[in-house]
Amino acid sequence: MLLINLIVLFLSRVLSLIYGYEALNLLLKFTPSRSSIFLLKYYGATIGKRVTIQSPLIIHNGKKGKKMYQNLVIGNDCYIGRDCIFDLDNIIQIGDRVTISHRAILNTHTDKGKANIAIELNNKSSSQIKIEDDVYIGTNVTILQGVTIGKQSVVGAKSLVSKNIPERSKSYGVPAKIIT
């Protein structure tokens, strides 16, 4: 495994010099799980013990430079499923014993870009996402900026979480609604 990590690190350095930081995000799509964790930590993420991150993991808006993944904090004993998208424009903080099923999207910002739209919308807004301990996030869940999901909660598959979820609750739907 050490040899694989060294190869991945070498590739990351070369690709980032040639193509910029987006090359590292692309490399994460094709890197084995253990090497993904190594690469994320090397570039600034804080990741606890006994964490599994299934490949591919898609990172959007990592910071430029050596600490490009510093906005990602994952606790101990967590599982991140395949094809998840993490927007690191702001902090994503994941507690201990959290499961995030495949194809979840954690989006920390909105940006209208250059769109000339009729409604009032800030050019850009950004705020952290916090997932507390012992939380289960179902398949295809989208969590928007500024949301905190309380400990021991469950978010059902295909939900859109746009508001805080209290501790020890179940929620599902678009938008997610508390059911217990």
N, C-alpha and C positions, 0 to 999 in steps of 0.2 A: 504494500500500500504506500510505503514511503516513496518508492520509485514513481508510482503513478502521481502522487501529490507533487513531486518535484517536476515531473513533465508538465502537469497542469499549470503549476506556477510559472515555469519557463514560457509556456504558450501564452499565459495571461500577460506576462511582461512584454513579450514580443508583439502580440496583437494590440495591446493598448498603446504601445509606441507608434505602431504603424497606423492603426485605425481609430484610436481614441478609446475613451472609456466604454462606449457602446459595444466594443468588441468583447469586453469582459462579460457583459450581460448576455451576449450571444454564446459565449463559451459555457456559461452556466446551463444553457439549454441542453448541452451535449455531454456534460460532465457527470460521472457516476455520483451517487448520493454522498458517500464519504468525502470524496474530493470536492464536492460542492460546498460542504460544511467547512472544509479546510480553506477553500478559496474565499468564502464569505468572511471567515474570521481574519484571514490575512489582510483583507481590505476593509477591516474596521467593525464588522458585525460582532455583537456579543451573543454567543450561543452557549447554552448550558450543556450539561452532561446527558448522555443517552437520548440524543435528538436524532430523529430520522427525517430527512428531507428527500422526497422522491423527485427524480429528474423527469421532465424538465421543470425548473423553477424560472419564472420570468421576472426580472427586476426592471422596473421603470424608474427613471429619475434618480439614479444613484448620484451622489456628489462626485465631483471630479477630484482626482488625486488619490493618494494612498489610503484615505479613509472613506472611500466612496460608498461603503455599505454601513457607515456608522449609525444610521437611523434605524437599523434593524436590531431588536433585542428579543431574544428567544430564551425562555427559561428551561428548566430541566424536564426530561421525560416527555418531550413534545413530538408530535407527528404532523408533518406537512405533506399532503398528498400531491399527486402529479398535476402538472399544468396549472399551478397556482400563479397568480400575478400579484406582486407586491410593489406598490408605488411608494418609493422612499423619498418623496419630496419633503415629508415630515416623518416623525418617529412612528414606527410600528412596534408596540411593546406587547409581547406575548408572554403570559405567565407560565407557571409550571403545570405539567400534565394536561396540556391543551392539544386537542386533535382538530386539525383543519383539513377537511376532506378535499378531494381533487376538484380542480377548476374553481377554487374560491378566488375572489378578487378583493384585495384590500387597497382602497383608493384614498390617499391622504390629501388630495387636492382637486380643485376644479380650475379650469383655465379656458376661457372662451376663445383664446387665441386671437385671430384677426377677424373673427366673424362679426359682421354688422347685423346684430340682432335687435329686435324692437323692444325686448323686455330689459329691465334694469338688472344687470349682472356685473358683479365686480370683475375686473380684469383677471384677478387670480386670488384664490383663497386657499389656505392650507392649514390643517391642524391634525394632531396626532390621532392614532387609533390605539386603544388600549383593550386588550383581551385579558381578563383576570384569570386566576388559577382554576383548573378543573372545568374547562369549557369545551363543549363539542360544537363544531361548526360543520354543517352538512355540505353536501356536494352542490356546486354552482351557486354558493352564497356570495353576494356582493355586500361589502361593508364600506360605508362612505366615511369621509373625513369627520373628525370630531366625536366619533362614537366610542363609548366604553361599554363593554359587555361584562356584566358582573359575574363573580365567581359562581361555579357550579350551575351554569346555565347551558341550555341547548338551543341552537338556532337551526331550524329545519331546512331541508334542501330547497334550493332555488329562491331563497328569501332575499329581500333587499333591506338591509339594516341601515336606516337613516337617522335613528334616534337611539339613545342609550337603552340598554337592556338591563333590568335590575337583577340582583343576585338571585340564585335559585329559581330561575323561571325558564319556561319554554316559550319560544316564539317562532312564528313562521309567516310567510306570505309576502306580498308586494303591495305596500310596504309591510315590513315585519310587524306583527301584532302579538302582544303577550297573551298566552292561552292558559297559563297557570300562575 
